[in-house]
Amino acid sequence: MVHEVLVRNHCRHLAILREESPGDVCLNIAGCRLILISDLEMFRVKSSFKTDFEIKAPMSAVHSFFSDFTNFAEMLGGVESVRRESGGVTRWTISTDTPVGRVRMSLPVQETSPHANLIEWSPAANEKENLMRYSLKFEERKGITLVRVSQQVELRRKRAWDLHPGVGLMGEARLSSALQRRINEAIKDFLARVKEKLEGRNAAAL
């Protein structure tokens, strides 16, 4: 059900452009933007992370490392497993502590990388509850690889307690803040460990 419609101008012809975010539809009305925002009454928890960092190693080695999902399962805190499924879907199972207890997430994604120097994964088709989008963009500069990291996670439920029995006591904003803090800490630690590992390998190979 659509609860809100944002209209810039009155125009006659409609054509779907793209999803603004999973579940929302952006329309083009003769060059004007119209956004249909669905499921606004759902309970939503969001987390996002962005950073740039450098690794003193060739881009090929850095890209190869991040392309291997076993490295995430072994080195990224909270990742229980990363497994491939049929239809090009890869499912991440992640758990993290929050003030109301441990929250476990099952996040199906599909690869959407348009370029060789980009690793990008987006929510699997038809996934409406557990949404994750992340990307790693690589740029080589005289033996140093610049990595631009971006990750967004959104959990959607009809009721707060569908996510966790204690969630209703906190509300969306407090839980989103707690989830973001935990995930960001885990990613920062992961990237520091990756940098140390790849730079150590590169130094040993010289």
C-alpha positions in Angstrom: 0.0 0.0 0.0 1.3 3.5 -0.8 1.0 5.9 2.1 2.7 9.0 0.6 3.1 10.6 -2.8 5.6 13.4 -3.5 4.8 15.3 -6.7 7.0 18.0 -8.2 4.7 19.2 -11.0 1.6 18.2 -12.8 2.4 16.2 -16.0 0.6 13.7 -18.2 2.9 10.8 -19.2 4.3 8.2 -16.7 7.3 6.0 -17.0 9.0 4.0 -14.2 12.6 5.1 -13.8 14.1 3.1 -11.0 13.7 2.2 -7.3 14.8 5.0 -5.0 15.3 2.3 -2.3 14.0 -1.3 -2.2 10.2 -1.0 -2.0 10.0 2.6 -3.2 9.3 3.6 -6.8 10.5 6.7 -8.6 8.5 7.7 -11.6 9.3 10.1 -14.5 6.4 12.3 -15.5 7.5 14.0 -18.6 10.8 14.9 -17.0 9.4 15.5 -13.5 10.2 13.3 -10.5 7.5 11.5 -8.5 8.4 9.2 -5.7 6.0 6.6 -4.2 7.1 5.7 -0.7 5.6 2.4 0.4 5.3 0.7 3.8 6.0 3.9 5.8 4.4 2.3 8.8 6.9 -0.6 9.0 9.5 -0.7 11.8 12.9 0.0 10.2 16.4 -0.2 11.6 19.2 1.4 9.4 23.0 1.4 9.5 25.5 3.0 7.0 29.2 3.2 6.8 31.6 5.0 4.4 35.4 5.4 4.4 38.4 5.7 2.1 41.7 4.0 3.0 45.0 3.1 1.4 46.8 -0.3 1.2 50.4 -0.5 0.1 49.8 -3.4 -2.2 48.9 -3.9 -5.9 45.3 -3.4 -6.9 45.1 -6.9 -8.3 46.0 -8.4 -4.9 43.6 -6.1 -3.0 40.7 -6.8 -5.4 41.4 -10.6 -5.2 41.3 -10.5 -1.4 37.9 -8.7 -1.2 36.5 -11.0 -4.0 37.1 -14.0 -1.7 34.1 -14.3 0.7 36.0 -16.6 3.0 38.1 -13.6 4.1 35.0 -11.8 5.3 33.8 -14.9 7.3 37.2 -15.3 8.8 38.1 -11.7 9.6 35.0 -9.6 9.9 33.5 -9.7 13.4 29.9 -10.8 13.6 29.9 -12.6 10.2 28.8 -16.2 10.9 28.8 -17.3 7.3 28.8 -16.2 3.6 27.4 -18.8 1.3 26.4 -18.9 -2.4 22.9 -20.0 -3.3 21.1 -20.6 -6.6 20.1 -17.8 -8.9 23.3 -15.8 -8.3 22.4 -15.1 -4.6 24.9 -14.9 -1.9 23.6 -15.0 1.7 25.4 -13.2 4.5 24.5 -14.3 8.1 25.5 -11.7 10.6 24.9 -11.3 14.3 25.6 -8.4 16.6 25.0 -7.4 20.2 22.5 -4.6 20.9 21.2 -3.1 24.2 18.2 -5.5 24.0 20.2 -8.6 23.1 21.8 -10.3 20.2 20.2 -9.6 16.8 20.8 -12.1 14.0 20.4 -11.0 10.3 20.2 -13.1 7.1 21.0 -10.8 4.2 20.7 -12.1 0.6 22.5 -10.1 -2.0 23.3 -10.3 -5.7 26.4 -8.9 -7.5 25.7 -5.7 -9.4 29.4 -4.7 -10.2 29.4 -2.7 -13.5 33.2 -2.2 -13.7 36.3 -4.3 -13.2 37.6 -1.9 -10.5 34.4 -2.1 -8.5 32.9 -4.9 -6.3 29.3 -4.1 -5.6 26.5 -6.2 -4.1 22.8 -5.1 -3.8 19.7 -6.7 -2.1 18.5 -9.8 -3.9 15.5 -9.5 -6.1 12.2 -9.6 -4.2 13.9 -9.3 -0.8 11.8 -6.9 1.3 13.0 -7.4 5.0 16.8 -7.8 5.2 18.5 -5.3 2.8 22.2 -4.8 2.4 24.1 -2.9 -0.2 27.9 -2.6 -0.2 30.6 -1.5 -2.6 34.3 -1.4 -2.8 35.9 0.8 -5.5 39.6 0.4 -6.2 42.1 2.9 -7.6 45.9 2.2 -8.0 48.4 4.9 -7.4 52.1 3.9 -7.8 51.9 0.6 -5.9 49.3 1.9 -3.4 45.7 1.0 -3.7 43.0 3.4 -2.7 39.8 1.6 -1.5 36.5 3.4 -1.2 34.1 1.5 1.0 30.4 2.0 1.3 27.8 -0.2 3.1 24.1 0.3 4.0 22.0 -2.1 6.0 18.3 -1.8 6.5 16.0 -4.2 8.4 12.3 -3.9 7.9 9.6 -5.6 10.0 5.8 -5.1 10.3 6.2 -4.9 14.1 9.2 -4.1 16.3 9.1 -7.4 18.1 9.4 -9.4 14.9 13.0 -8.3 14.9 13.6 -9.0 18.6 11.3 -9.2 21.6 13.0 -6.3 23.4 13.2 -4.0 20.4 9.8 -2.3 21.2 11.4 -0.9 24.4 14.0 1.1 22.4 12.4 2.4 19.2 13.9 2.7 15.7 16.3 5.6 16.4 18.0 4.2 19.4 18.3 0.7 17.9 19.6 2.1 14.6 22.2 4.1 16.5 23.3 1.0 18.5 23.4 -1.2 15.4 25.4 1.3 13.4 27.9 1.7 16.2 28.5 -2.1 16.5 28.7 -2.6 12.7 31.0 0.4 12.2 33.4 -0.9 14.9 33.5 -4.3 13.3 34.2 -2.9 9.8 36.9 -0.5 11.0 38.6 -3.4 12.8 38.3 -5.6 9.7 39.8 -3.0 7.4 42.7 -2.4 9.8 43.4 -6.2 9.8 43.1 -6.4 6.0 45.6 -3.5 5.6 48.1 -5.2 8.0 47.7 -8.6 6.3 48.0 -7.4 2.6 50.8 -4.9 3.3 52.7 -7.7 5.2 52.3 -10.0 2.2 53.5 -7.3 -0.2 56.5 -6.4 1.9 57.5 -10.1 2.1 57.2 -10.4 -1.7 59.6 -7.5 -2.4 
